[in-house]
Amino acid sequence: MKIVQKMILSAISLTAVLGTSAFAADLSGWAVPGYQSASEAGLVSYSVVSNNLKDSITREEFCELAMNLYKKLTNEDLPVPAGSPFVDTDSVAVAQAYSYGIVNGTSDNTFTPDRLVTREEMAKMLVSTLTASEIVFNIADGADTAYVSAFTDGDDVSAWAMSSINTALNYGLMTGVTDNTLEPLNATSREQAIVSVNRSYEKFASRAYAIADLPEIILPEVGAEITSKSFDVKWESVPNATSYHVIIKNSDAQAILLKDVTKTSITVTNSALSNGNYSIIVGAVLKDGSEVYSLPVDFTYKYKKNATILATDFGKGDASVSPAVRSVIETAETFLGTPYVWGGTTPKGFDCSGFVQYVYGKNGYSITRTTYTQWANDGVSVEREDLRPGDLVYFGYGDAPSHVGLYVGSGMMIHSPRTGDVVKYSTIESGYYDNCYLGALRIIQ
């Protein structure tokens, strides 16, 4: 009876959500069943779901999905590696995937975690994950092109990927992008990766498919129009949950609020939102370490008179915001929406340190190029409780920062996050940026 009720509720939820703008922005209709099944199985991860699901997945993100798949197939408790084999990532999932032979580095000591995953690379990693899991299955001969030849662009498949592509197609782990095209060299979207990982689990799981309860959002209701300054987000508790992730995305499917809590509600204030359409996803972290995520609930926010929130609004009324600092923040605002580019230092595209260096440089302040050199040489160290607009905030593991943003007040920063993303606002009071906060530097005294 419980299973029947769950199926009925799931069908109702899917019907409601498929008609919303949130899914149109963040998740394709064809991917909805696979996303829900993957979430129920605990195969998805926070870093993937908190980003635009239609955008391309990175190597580091795919490692998280691959290791979730491995754990579910083997039912093993995976050891946490003593350290990372790579200098450019501290990801536990990357270290685990490397130790199990699922992925390789891009050089002896680098992984290039933000590089995008092509569809043929996804097939290779899926097959490698199944192999590492000691699943019994047939791996296609690398010289066999039986399945690939059905696609007009089958000749584009690299020789090293031919066996994996044919194996994935044979078992239905992946399909063509259209009836006639495979697009093996194109980047894999996050939703494509989630669906393929879910298909792999459903195909090869040796034990009964375990369906976990998903967080069910109670407030706001689907399609709600909110006109109050603040409002509550509430959800039903999930058995065995130790904490919850709350993700609010705008109409471009960019996360503008990330918060980790142990209770089943939060209050959202107007400082985080401008007028527009949003979606909410709530994830539950279970005792075994797996995560399950709700279907999105979309709503409209109409409290503010102006549809745009400026970073300088955060500092209004704050006597510590000097004209010089305000000019720096206003300069940063002009680049909102600029794409992230690895090594980028111009308005054509920025990486994180290139962005803050450029913004400060436009205002007559010289700072060094990388997060490491800035951390070691620039500005004056500031305690977190003494942060004020204009400070540079740094994040990472250990003693070395891997990311930097420009603090604008009220727990928010402007930054250039990662490949596939753009210069935007993010909170530093929840999620990765809260947990991995290293410190701050003040450039303008």
C-alpha distance (Angstrom), angle and dihedral (degrees) to the residues before:
residue distance angle dihedral
M1 . . .
K2 3.80 . .
I3 3.79 90.9 .
V4 3.80 91.8 49.5
Q5 3.80 91.2 49.5
K6 3.79 90.3 49.2
M7 3.79 91.5 51.6
I8 3.80 91.5 49.9
L9 3.81 92.6 47.7
S10 3.80 90.9 47.6
A11 3.78 90.9 51.8
I12 3.81 90.5 50.1
S13 3.80 91.5 47.7
L14 3.79 92.4 50.0
T15 3.80 92.0 48.5
A16 3.78 90.9 51.4
V17 3.77 95.8 45.5
L18 3.78 98.5 43.9
G19 3.78 89.7 65.7
T20 3.79 95.1 54.3
S21 3.77 130.8 98.1
A22 3.81 89.6 -127.7
F23 3.78 92.8 69.1
A24 3.80 91.7 42.5
A25 3.81 88.1 58.2
D26 3.78 101.4 37.3
L27 3.79 111.8 23.3
S28 3.80 132.7 28.3
G29 3.78 117.5 -125.9
W30 3.81 92.9 -118.7
A31 3.83 90.0 56.6
V32 3.81 97.7 51.7
P33 3.85 98.6 89.0
G34 3.81 92.1 45.4
Y35 3.80 92.2 47.4
Q36 3.80 91.5 51.0
S37 3.81 93.5 46.8
A38 3.80 92.0 46.8
S39 3.79 90.5 50.6
E40 3.80 92.5 49.0
A41 3.81 88.7 51.8
G42 3.83 92.9 49.7
L43 3.80 93.7 -116.5
V44 3.80 100.6 128.8
S45 3.79 128.0 79.6
Y46 3.79 138.6 -145.3
S47 3.80 96.4 -115.0
V48 3.81 90.9 54.0
V49 3.82 99.4 43.3
S50 3.82 93.6 44.4
N51 3.81 89.7 61.8
N52 3.79 130.8 65.0
L53 3.81 104.6 -71.9
K54 3.79 92.3 -151.4
D55 3.80 92.1 56.5
S56 3.81 123.4 87.9
I57 3.79 121.0 -78.9
T58 3.81 121.6 -124.5
R59 3.79 127.8 -132.8
E60 3.79 92.0 -108.4
E61 3.81 93.0 49.6
F62 3.79 92.5 49.4
C63 3.79 89.8 52.0
E64 3.80 88.2 59.7
L65 3.82 91.2 53.3
A66 3.81 91.2 44.9
M67 3.80 93.2 52.0
N68 3.81 91.1 46.8
L69 3.81 87.2 53.9
Y70 3.81 91.6 47.6
K71 3.82 92.3 50.8
K72 3.80 92.3 49.0
L73 3.81 93.4 47.6
T74 3.81 95.2 46.7
N75 3.81 100.9 29.2
E76 3.80 87.2 -139.8
D77 3.79 128.4 149.1
L78 3.77 100.8 -128.6
P79 3.80 118.6 -141.4
V80 3.79 117.4 -120.6
P81 3.83 108.1 -118.6
A82 3.80 116.4 -117.1
G83 3.80 90.2 -124.2
S84 3.78 144.8 -20.0
P85 3.81 120.7 -78.9
F86 3.81 88.0 -147.9
V87 3.79 132.3 67.6
D88 3.82 95.1 -146.6
T89 3.82 100.7 55.8
D90 3.79 138.4 36.1
S91 3.80 93.7 -169.1
V92 3.80 112.8 144.4
A93 3.82 90.1 -153.4
V94 3.80 91.8 54.3
A95 3.81 91.7 49.8
Q96 3.81 90.8 48.1
A97 3.81 93.7 46.7
Y98 3.80 89.8 49.3
S99 3.81 93.1 49.5
Y100 3.81 90.6 51.8
G101 3.81 92.6 49.4
I102 3.80 93.7 -113.2
V103 3.81 94.8 123.1
N104 3.78 138.7 15.9
G105 3.76 132.3 -147.9
T106 3.79 122.9 -104.3
S107 3.82 87.5 -124.5
D108 3.79 136.1 -2.0
N109 3.81 93.3 -73.0
T110 3.81 107.0 12.6
F111 3.78 131.8 79.0
T112 3.85 101.9 179.8
P113 3.82 91.5 -139.4
D114 3.82 95.9 -170.5
R115 3.80 95.9 53.3
L116 3.80 111.4 115.7
V117 3.80 121.9 -111.5
T118 3.80 118.2 -122.0
R119 3.79 120.7 -143.5
E120 3.80 92.5 -108.7
E121 3.81 89.8 50.0
M122 3.80 88.6 51.9
A123 3.80 90.3 53.8
K124 3.81 90.4 49.8
M125 3.81 92.7 50.8
L126 3.80 92.9 45.7
V127 3.79 92.2 52.8
S128 3.81 90.5 44.3
T129 3.81 89.7 52.2
L130 3.81 91.2 51.5
T131 3.80 90.3 47.7
A132 3.81 92.3 50.0
S133 3.81 88.7 49.1
E134 3.82 88.7 57.1
I135 3.78 91.0 -124.4
V136 3.80 113.9 168.7
F137 3.80 107.7 -120.0
N138 3.78 140.3 127.2
I139 3.79 117.9 -98.7
A140 3.80 112.7 -151.1
D141 3.77 120.2 -117.4
G142 3.79 110.2 -101.0
A143 3.79 89.8 -129.0
D144 3.80 92.5 53.8
T145 3.81 113.1 97.5
A146 3.80 97.3 170.5
Y147 3.81 97.1 124.8
V148 3.80 97.8 31.0
S149 3.80 92.9 52.9
A150 3.81 89.9 66.1
F151 3.82 88.6 73.8
T152 3.79 125.1 74.5
D153 3.82 90.5 -134.4
G154 3.80 95.0 44.9
D155 3.79 90.4 116.3
D156 3.83 88.1 66.5
V157 3.82 91.4 70.1
S158 3.80 110.6 109.2
A159 3.80 117.0 -120.6
W160 3.83 92.0 -119.2
A161 3.82 90.5 55.1
M162 3.81 99.4 43.1
S163 3.80 96.0 93.7
S164 3.82 93.3 46.7
I165 3.80 94.0 45.5
N166 3.81 92.0 50.6
T167 3.80 91.3 46.0
A168 3.82 92.4 49.8
L169 3.81 91.8 47.7
N170 3.80 92.3 45.9
Y171 3.80 92.6 55.1
G172 3.79 94.6 39.0
L173 3.81 93.3 -115.7
M174 3.77 88.6 134.4
T175 3.78 134.9 11.2
G176 3.77 136.4 -163.2
V177 3.78 119.7 -74.4
T178 3.80 85.4 -125.1
D179 3.79 131.1 4.0
N180 3.80 89.6 -89.3
T181 3.79 106.6 28.3
L182 3.78 132.7 67.3
E183 3.84 100.6 178.9
P184 3.83 92.8 -156.3
L185 3.81 94.5 173.8
N186 3.80 96.2 48.3
A187 3.79 120.9 99.3
T188 3.80 118.1 -92.6
S189 3.79 116.0 -120.0
R190 3.79 120.4 -133.6
E191 3.80 91.1 -114.5
Q192 3.82 91.3 51.6
A193 3.79 89.7 51.0
I194 3.81 93.4 48.3
V195 3.80 92.2 49.3
S196 3.83 93.1 47.3
V197 3.81 92.4 48.7
N198 3.80 89.4 49.1
R199 3.81 91.5 49.8
S200 3.81 88.9 51.3
Y201 3.79 91.4 52.9
E202 3.79 94.5 45.9
K203 3.80 90.5 48.3
F204 3.79 99.3 47.7
A205 3.80 108.9 22.6
S206 3.80 106.3 124.8
R207 3.79 95.5 -160.7
A208 3.78 130.4 57.3
Y209 3.78 115.5 -68.0
A210 3.81 104.4 -97.6
I211 3.80 112.3 -143.1
A212 3.79 114.0 -159.5
D213 3.78 123.1 -160.2
L214 3.79 111.1 -102.4
P215 3.80 121.2 -140.2
E216 3.80 107.5 -95.2
I217 3.81 113.3 -148.3
I218 3.82 112.5 -136.5
L219 3.82 99.6 177.3
P220 2.91 131.9 68.8
E221 3.78 99.1 29.1
V222 3.81 120.4 -133.4
G223 3.80 109.0 -77.7
A224 3.81 94.6 10.7
E225 3.82 117.8 163.2
I226 3.80 109.6 -143.0
T227 3.80 119.1 -160.9
S228 3.81 100.3 163.8
K229 3.80 124.1 101.4
S230 3.81 92.2 -117.9
F231 3.78 133.8 13.5
D232 3.79 140.6 -177.0
V233 3.78 127.8 -109.0
K234 3.82 110.7 -156.3
W235 3.80 133.9 176.4
E236 3.79 140.0 176.5
S237 3.80 115.0 -93.4
V238 3.80 116.8 -106.0
P239 3.83 120.5 -136.1
N240 3.83 112.8 -107.1
A241 3.82 92.4 10.3
T242 3.80 114.9 147.0
S243 3.81 96.9 -176.9
Y244 3.78 142.7 -11.5
H245 3.81 137.2 -125.7
V246 3.81 116.7 -144.4
I247 3.81 116.1 -160.3
I248 3.80 124.4 -175.7
K249 3.80 116.8 -173.4
N250 3.79 129.8 -171.0
S251 3.81 126.2 -131.1
D252 3.82 89.5 -81.2
A253 3.83 88.4 57.0
Q254 3.80 91.6 -113.9
A255 3.81 115.2 143.1
I256 3.81 109.1 -116.7
L257 3.81 96.7 168.9
L258 3.81 127.9 35.1
K259 3.79 118.4 174.1
D260 3.81 135.0 169.4
V261 3.80 117.9 -153.0
T262 3.80 140.1 161.9
K263 3.80 95.3 -146.3
T264 3.82 127.5 71.9
S265 3.79 99.8 -111.8
I266 3.79 143.2 44.5
T267 3.80 134.5 -170.8
V268 3.79 116.0 -126.7
T269 3.80 117.4 -153.7
N270 3.78 129.0 -156.4
S271 3.82 92.7 -108.9
A272 3.81 88.5 78.5
L273 3.82 98.3 46.8
S274 3.78 140.2 55.2
N275 3.79 123.8 -167.0
G276 3.78 112.6 -67.9
N277 3.79 147.7 74.1
Y278 3.80 122.0 -44.9
S279 3.78 141.6 173.9
I280 3.79 130.2 -147.7
I281 3.79 127.3 -148.9
V282 3.80 122.4 -176.9
G283 3.79 121.2 -160.9
A284 3.81 127.0 -164.9
V285 3.80 121.1 -147.7
L286 3.82 107.5 -146.9
K287 3.81 128.7 -149.8
D288 3.80 91.8 -103.3
G289 3.81 90.0 56.9
S290 3.80 96.3 -107.0
E291 3.79 121.7 126.7
V292 3.80 131.6 -139.1
Y293 3.80 124.7 -166.9
S294 3.77 135.3 -153.5
L295 3.75 125.4 -126.3
P296 3.82 109.8 -98.3
V297 3.78 121.2 -91.5
D298 3.79 114.0 -153.5
F299 3.80 126.4 -150.4
T300 3.79 140.7 165.0
Y301 3.80 123.4 -121.8
K302 3.82 116.6 -152.5
Y303 3.79 106.4 161.6
K304 3.81 100.9 107.4
K305 3.80 120.5 75.2
N306 3.80 90.8 -143.2
A307 3.76 120.6 55.1
T308 3.80 93.4 -142.9
I309 3.77 128.2 68.7
L310 3.78 115.8 -157.1
A311 3.75 123.4 -151.3
T312 3.80 88.0 -127.7
D313 3.81 88.6 63.9
F314 3.80 87.7 70.5
G315 3.80 91.0 62.2
K316 3.80 100.3 44.1
G317 3.77 111.7 124.6
D318 3.80 90.9 17.6
A319 3.81 108.0 121.8
S320 3.80 90.6 -158.3
V321 3.81 91.3 68.8
S322 3.79 103.3 95.4
P323 3.82 123.3 -166.4
A324 3.81 88.1 -105.3
V325 3.82 92.7 54.6
R326 3.79 91.9 43.9
S327 3.81 89.2 53.4
V328 3.81 90.7 52.4
I329 3.81 91.7 51.1
E330 3.80 93.1 45.6
T331 3.81 89.0 51.4
A332 3.81 89.9 51.8
E333 3.81 90.0 51.2
T334 3.78 92.0 59.5
F335 3.81 89.4 66.0
L336 3.81 97.8 52.3
G337 3.80 106.8 134.5
T338 3.82 94.6 26.1
P339 3.82 108.8 139.9
Y340 3.79 122.6 -109.7
V341 3.80 112.2 -111.8
W342 3.80 122.1 -176.8
G343 3.81 105.8 -114.6
G344 3.82 90.8 5.1
T345 3.79 117.7 154.8
T346 3.83 102.7 165.0
P347 3.82 138.0 67.6
K348 3.82 87.2 -95.9
G349 3.80 85.9 73.5
F350 3.81 138.6 -29.5
D351 3.75 137.8 -154.0
C352 3.80 115.6 -150.3
S353 3.80 100.0 -90.6
G354 3.80 93.0 36.1
F355 3.80 88.6 56.3
V356 3.81 97.3 53.7
Q357 3.81 91.7 40.7
Y358 3.82 90.7 53.3
V359 3.83 94.3 45.4
Y360 3.78 93.2 49.7
G361 3.81 91.0 42.8
K362 3.82 91.0 55.2
N363 3.80 86.6 57.6
G364 3.79 95.2 49.7
Y365 3.83 99.7 -97.6
S366 3.79 120.3 123.1
I367 3.80 118.4 -147.6
T368 3.79 129.4 165.0
R369 3.80 125.6 -94.6
T370 3.82 109.7 -110.6
T371 3.79 136.1 46.8
Y372 3.80 89.1 -115.5
T373 3.81 96.0 52.8
Q374 3.80 92.7 41.6
W375 3.79 90.3 51.3
A376 3.79 91.2 50.3
N377 3.80 101.1 39.0
D378 3.82 116.2 17.4
G379 3.78 133.8 81.1
V380 3.78 131.5 -22.1
S381 3.81 123.4 -61.6
V382 3.83 114.6 -107.3
E383 3.81 128.5 -163.5
R384 3.79 115.3 -121.2
E385 3.79 93.3 -116.7
D386 3.83 88.8 55.0
L387 3.82 96.5 52.5
R388 3.79 116.5 137.1
P389 3.83 133.7 175.8
G390 3.80 113.6 -70.1
D391 3.80 96.0 34.3
L392 3.78 118.8 126.6
V393 3.82 112.8 -123.5
Y394 3.81 121.9 -155.7
F395 3.80 132.3 -156.3
G396 3.80 137.7 -172.8
Y397 3.78 145.4 95.0
G398 3.79 125.8 -66.7
D399 3.79 116.7 -8.2
A400 3.80 100.4 -38.9
P401 3.82 121.3 80.7
S402 3.79 120.2 -134.8
H403 3.81 98.5 -177.6
V404 3.81 139.3 35.2
G405 3.80 134.9 -170.2
L406 3.81 138.7 177.8
Y407 3.80 111.4 -107.5
V408 3.83 113.8 -135.4
G409 3.82 102.1 176.4
S410 3.80 136.6 -96.9
G411 3.80 91.1 67.6
M412 3.81 93.1 -61.0
M413 3.79 135.0 119.0
I414 3.81 138.4 -175.1
H415 3.80 113.0 -131.3
S416 3.78 147.0 147.2
P417 3.83 101.0 -113.6
R418 3.78 113.7 -172.8
T419 3.81 148.2 -49.0
G420 3.80 111.0 -46.6
D421 3.79 92.6 23.3
V422 3.81 134.7 89.9
V423 3.80 139.4 -136.2
K424 3.81 104.4 -72.7
Y425 3.80 147.5 140.0
S426 3.81 119.8 -81.7
T427 3.77 134.2 172.7
I428 3.79 119.3 -114.8
E429 3.81 92.0 -162.8
S430 3.80 99.2 80.1
G431 3.79 143.4 27.3
Y432 3.80 122.5 11.9
Y433 3.80 95.6 -16.6
D434 3.79 91.9 54.6
N435 3.80 95.6 43.1
C436 3.81 95.5 43.6
Y437 3.80 99.4 39.4
L438 3.83 109.1 140.0
G439 3.80 104.0 175.1
A440 3.78 147.0 -76.4
L441 3.80 141.1 -97.2
R442 3.79 126.9 -150.4
I443 3.81 113.2 -144.1
I444 3.82 98.4 174.5
Q445 3.81 110.8 49.7
